[in-house]
Amino acid sequence: MQPPHIDSPPERLGVQSAAARATAIGVLALCLEWARAMAARQHEIALVSLVVGGVALGALGLGFTAHQLGLTRSRLAFRLLGGLVLGAVLLLPSAVRGSPLPLIPAPFAVAAVGVSVGEEIAFRGALFAAIESWLGPGAAILGSSLVFAAGHLLSHPPQFLLAVTAMGLLLAVWRWACGDLVAPIVAHCIADLAL
Amino acid sequence: MRRTAPLGAAAAVYVIAAWLVAPGFFDGFAPPAPYHWVSPPPELKNSNRAPTSGLATIAVRNGSTEAGHVFTTDQQAAVTFPSQSFEAPPNGASVTLEIKPVPSYPDFGGIVPAGNVYLVSASTRLVSPVVVTLRYGSQKQDPPSQIFAAANSSAGWKSIGSINNVVPYTVAASTQTLGYFVAGYPPAPPATAASTASGAGSPPVLPLVALAAAVLVVLAGIPVVAARRRAVRPARDEAEPPPAVPQNLGGAKRPGRRRGRR
């Protein structure tokens, strides 16, 4: 018997409303990612667009409780440690191959953290919870990873998309297995700060 | 185990997927813009944009040229020069320095280029070393380790090595002569570059890295999963209190599995 999923929404939405909510969050997250990517191509507004995009993505989690998003504070030390380990794993292939991992300039570092937090709340937080309440955890892992990869279509070369999907998958599996979004946020920030 | 095993598997899958793309990194906050090729590979012919040139005017003060740098406008090539790098014109006029992507250049003779060939020229002679930085266009091979230079169209290519460089997707090298420059791979058995592109060149490394990633993530996940389980158990017990008295007084068959009360 499957153990009860304590981080799933306590209320069972009707199938139609759950589907509508998941679809709406997915479409909104995609539109925000694409708009952010297109705006960031204009050098003058790149920084602003990144910060605004990150905040807008994070706003998608507003309809959910911290519990539903996996953002509770229980066992916070373990979850932060998990984030550090996940971050190290995200950088591991690059580190082993000896590729440079320079830190980015301070203003962009702030924007990078904003975007990372926003993306995690949108994809592994709100979208994951919405799909999970509609179709279950398996679909939530797969769906959030695929939408996350689609969100990077305009900002990444095509050959990077498989790795982006795999990264989404790893963080989504963590979200499912541990019921935790703190570690994915920490890991995503570390990875994005390393360019 | 039911939840930590997929965690390890997902970590291994990520490492393998990230290994397939240079520089072995998945996301990045500011991924590189598509490389602008002089002669694009067939699959990029439709989307390719022509690379651009760069031109700088170097001021002369007190008989010596000033320090500075010049980029191509698409930032694919740059030259950084300290003061007194160029011979100052006798009349005090400024010095011009140009970087231009070129379609014709000396024969590579076995060198495997990883981007365009750039011709760097100045209106006066170079008298002390400058640094040439070139972005490379290949994303599927390991990063090129050096820059090759040819002094003129009839000269052969020579490696000028590379220097420490923190800008990703670029190679930098110091040079004492201007001319043609390209980032690339030295003449070597072709299998080396081709096989490392897929990671097959280092078969023992990838499985080990994937295994290490899986073990790390599982170890990090175990305490969080365990804490989560402990939080679930009381909730489950609350939902299903054990029956105080036998329920099957009527002799009916027991159902195959327990059902929680709703």
Interface residues (C-beta under 8 A of the other chain):
Chain A: M1 P3 P4 I6 A40 S74 R75 F78 R79 L81 G82 V85 L86 A88 V89 L90 L91 L92 P93 S94 A95 V96 R97 S99 P100 L101 P102 I104 F108 A111 A112 V115 H152 S155 H156 P157 Q159 F160 L162 A163 V164 T165 A166 M167 L169 L170 V173 W174 W176 A177 C178 G179 D180 A183 H188 A191 D192 L193 A194 L195
Chain B: R3 T4 P6 L7 A10 A11 V13 Y14 V15 I16 A17 A18 W19 L20 V21 A22 P23 G24 F25 F26 D27 G28 F29 A30 P31 P32 P34 Q139 K140 D142 P143 N165 V166 V167 P168 V205 V209 A212 A213 L216 V217 L219 A220 G221 P223 V224 V225 A227 R228 R229 A231 V232 A235 R236 A239 R257
